[in-house]
Amino acid sequence: MSNMIFIDACFRKQTAHTPIWMMRQAGRYLPEYMAVRKEAGNFLNLCHNPEMACEVTIQPVERLDVDAAILFSDILVVPNEMGMKLEFITGFGPKFPEPISTDADLDALDMNAANKLVYVYDTIAKVRQRLRADKALIGFTGSPWTLATYMLEGQGTKTYAIVKKKIATDPAFMHKLLEKLTLVIQDYLCKQIEAGANAVQVFDSWAAALEEEAFFDFSWKYMLQIAEHVKAKYPHIPVLLFPKGISGYLDTVADMGGNFDVFCVDWSTPIELAKAKLGDKYVLQGNMEPTRLYSQKATKEGVEHIVNVMGKEPGHIFNLGHGMLPDLDPENAKYLVDTVHEMTKR
């Protein structure tokens, strides 16, 4: 047994209660976060400043008593350090003014990017020094597919027309890009672990953009390669995979298997379905709908439902089925954490 309840839960060990943390728990719903962000000047400055990034990583742990901190950073620092100019535009979001499209663009990508992300590793080291010994620190990355989508589209998209056209017309280009990203991400996660991360999560935010065959060819297999690489080097480190919106593909996920520890369930996937398909193979994380946090009554009902399905036995980590929303009441977040801790006491 470790001294961290979150890590024990990732390995299906008995714990005093079901651990809980929340995606985007360090974010705009917290006034203390907004104060640090204002001091930083902009979002990217905050990501690049280890002292400030450390501070906002720890804020929700201290306020909410969640069982794990998640590194404050952004998935797009990877393509940024691979040589792509990145802007965060107020009211719009991230933008790459010069998206990639040609083989020459691929060849120009800097494969040394993981060595340039020193500010991330410095943040991790600072957080691990300050964080309570019983609280785990989760490092993370975007999946190759999600990063590739931003790199080709240049921004968030509702149609994925550019990147999906590339899949249809030049799949070799896409695989070459995904292979490059996979190599960088493998190195990046290992360096996060070496800096002090106790677990790592891969976010595939745009998994649902792909039909089933394409998802397994252009996304999932690369996520499994990353997990395999990390587990081969650091078998004691939990690897969590979060492909959002693929409830229809869970039979194939189960059949393929993979060397990872936790499957993260998004809110659109019924927790009963995830348990039936994957619960005997992987610890499940999730999956309360984030807008339930607008109401303590809805929050309690959501917790009761998930706990009734998953039970109090090992095999579950409580989380939202996506990230915290910026206008949520911090008191309702605290209510969620307390409710989960109380309701799942062994």
N, C-alpha and C positions, 0 to 999 in steps of 0.2 A: 504494500500500500504506500502511496505517496502521501505527502502532507497537503495535497491539493485535491479537493473534491471533484473539480472539473476533470482533471487528468484521470483519476480513478474511474469516473463515469465513462470516459472515452474508451476505456478498456473493459467495460462491463463489470467492474468491481463494485462490491456493496458500498453504499455511501449513506451518510446520516439523513440526507434528503436529496431530492432531484436537484442538481445544480441548474442555475439559470444565468444567462447573460443575454444581451440583446444586440442584434446587428444595428449599427449606427448609434450605439448607446452614448458615444462621445460625439455630440452634435448640437444642432441649432436649437433644440428644445430646451437646452440648459442655458440659463442666463450667464453662468460663469464661463461657459464655452464662448458665448458671444463676446464677452469682455476680452478674452484672450485673442479671439479672431480680430476684433477691432484693433487691438494693439499691434497685431501682426501686419495689418494693412490689407492683406488679401489671403485667399485660401492657400495658394501655392507657397507664399512666404511662411505660412504656418506649418505646412508639410516639411519645409526645408530647415526649420528651426527646431533642433532637438529639445531645447529647454521648454519651448512652448508646446511642442507636440507631446512631450512627456506629461506636461501639466494637464492637457485636455484628455489624454489617455486615462489618467488616474481619476479625474473628476467624477465620473459616474460610479466608479467603484466605491469612492468615499461617500457619495451621496446616497446611492441605492443599495449598497452591500451585495452587488452581483458577485458571482463566484469566479468570474474571469474578466480580465481587461482585454480589449482588443486594440492592437496598435493603431494609433491615429496616423493615417497616411492616405494615399489614394492609389487606385490601381494604375492610373495613367502615368505615374512616375517612371514606370518601366519603359514604355515607348518614348517618353521624353528623354530618358538617358540613353536610349538607342539612337538618338539624334534628331527626333522630331520636335519641332517647336510646339509648345503647349501653352494655351491661354485659358484662363477661367474668366468668363464674362458674366458680370452681375446680371441676374435675371434670365440668363441663357444657359450657362453651364460651361463644360469643357469644350474646347475647340482646337483642332489641329489645322492651322491655316493652310498647310501644304500637305494634304494627305498623299499616301503612297499609291502608285498605280502601275509602275513598270518594274522590269527586272533590275534595271539600274538602281531604282529606289531600294529594292531588296538588298542589293549588294552593298549599298551605302550604309545599311543599318549597323550600328556599333555592337558587336557581340561581346564587348567588354563591359556592357552596361551594368551588370551586377556589381562590379568593382567600383562603380561610380556612385552607388546608392549609399554612400557612407553615412549620410544624415539619417537614413532610416535605421541603420545598425546602431548609431549613436543614441537615437531615441529609445530603441529597445533596451540598450544597456542602462540608460538612465531610469527607465520605467522599472526594470527588474531590480535596480538598487532601491527604489522607493516603495515598490509594491509590497504589501504584506506577504509573508512567506507562504500563506495558505491560499493565495489568489494566483491563478494561472495567468500567463500572458500569451495571447494568441497573435501570431503573425499571420500575414495574408498576402494574397496576390489575386489579380484577375486571371481568368483562364486564358489560354492562347486564343480561343475563338472570340471571346469578348474583347480582348485587346485588339485583335486583328480587325474586328468590326469598326472600332473607333479609328484605327489607323487608315482604313480605306474610305470610310464614310466622312471622316474628319470631325464628326460630332455624333451626338445621339441621333437615333433614327427610328421612325415608326415602320418603314417599309423594308429596310435592309437591301434596297434595290441594287446599290453599287456592289456590296460584298457578295450578295447572292448571284448577281450577274457574273462575278468573277468565278464563283464556284461552277457555274454552268458552262462558261466559255474557256476558262483557263484553270482547271483544278490543280494542275502542277504548280502554278504560281501560289495558290492558297496553301498547298501542303508545304512548299518551301518556306513560306512565311511562318506557318504554324510550327514547323520544325525549329526554326530559328528562335521563335518565342519560347518554345518548350525548353530549349537548352539554357536560355537566359533565366527563365523562371526557376528551373531546377537549381541553378547556382544561387539565385536570389533567395530562395527559401532556405537553402542550407546555410547561407550566411546569416539569415535572420535567426536561425536556431543557434548558430555559433555565438551570436550576440546576446542570446538569453531568452529567446522565445520558447515557450513550453509546449506549444502546439501550433499547427499552421492550417489555414483554411484557404481553399481555392474557390473563388466566386465566378460562376459562369452565369452572369446576369442575363445574357441574351440566348441562352440555350433553346428557349421556346421558339426562336426565329427559324429553327431548322426542322425540316421533316425528319422522320425517324432515321432513315438510312443515312442521311447527311449528318445528323447529330452524332451518330456513332463514328462516322468517318472523319468529320472535321472538328469535332469537339471532344467527345468522351474519351476516345483512345489517347488523346494527348494529355488529358487530365490523369488518366491511369498511368501513363508513362512518368509523369511528374511524381505521382504518389509512389510508384515503384522505386524511383530514384531516391526519394527522401527516405523511405522506409528501409532501403538497403543500407544507407549510411547511418540512419538514426532510428533504429527500430523501437526505441523507447519514446519517440515523439509521436503523438497522435496526428494523423492527417485527416482533415475534414473536407469533403467535397460538396459543393452546393450548386447543382444545375437547376436553374429556376424554370418551373413551368413544364416539366416533362412527365406528368403523371401517367400519360398514355404509353410511356416507354419503359415502365418499371420492370416488366417481365424480362425484357432484354438486358436491362441493368443487372438483374438478379442472375440471369444465365451467364453473362460475361464474367461476373465476379471482378475482383481487383484487390490489390494490396493497399487498402485504406481502412480507416477505422470507423468513421462517422459519416453517414449520409444525411445531409441537411435537407429537410422537407419544407418546401415553400407553402404558403397559405392556401394556394389553389388546389393542392393535393390533399385529399381527405387523409387524415392521420391513420384511419382504419385501413385504408388501402396500402399506405406505406408500410404499416406494421405487417400486414398480411404478406406482402411481396418481399420485403427486405428485412423485417425485424429480427429474423433468425440469423441473418448474415452480418448485419452492421448495427451498431448503436445508431439510433435516430435522434436528430436534433430538430426541434421546431415545436409547433408551427402556427402559433396563434396569429390571427389576422391583425395587423398593426392598428387598424382603426378602432378595434375594441378598446384600446387604451383611452379613447375619448370619454368612456363611461366606466366607473368602477363596477357597476352591475354587469355590464357586458364583459368586462375583464374577468370577473369571478366566474361567470358562466363559461367563458372560453377556457379558463384554467380547469374547471371541473370536468369539462368534456374531454380535454386532452389527457388529464390525469386518469379519468375513468377508463379511457382506451388503453393507455400505456401502463397503467398500474404503478405501483410503488417499487417494483423490482428493478434491478439494474437493466440498462439498455436504452435509457432516454436522457436527453439533455433538453431542458425547456428553453425555448427561444421564440421569437416572433418568426413568422413565415416570410418576412422581408424586413427592411430597415425601419427604425423609428422615424416618425413624421415630424417635421420641424415645429408644428404648433401644438404638440402634445404637452400636457401638464406634467411636470416632473413628479408631482405628488402621486399621480396615477401610475407612473412607472415604478415608484417606490411601493405602492400598493400591490402591483403585480409581483414584484420580487418577494415581498413579505407573504403574499398569498400562496405562492408556489412553495416557499420554504415551509410554511405551516402545514399546507395540505398534503405534502409528500414526506413528512417525517416518518422514518422507518419505525 
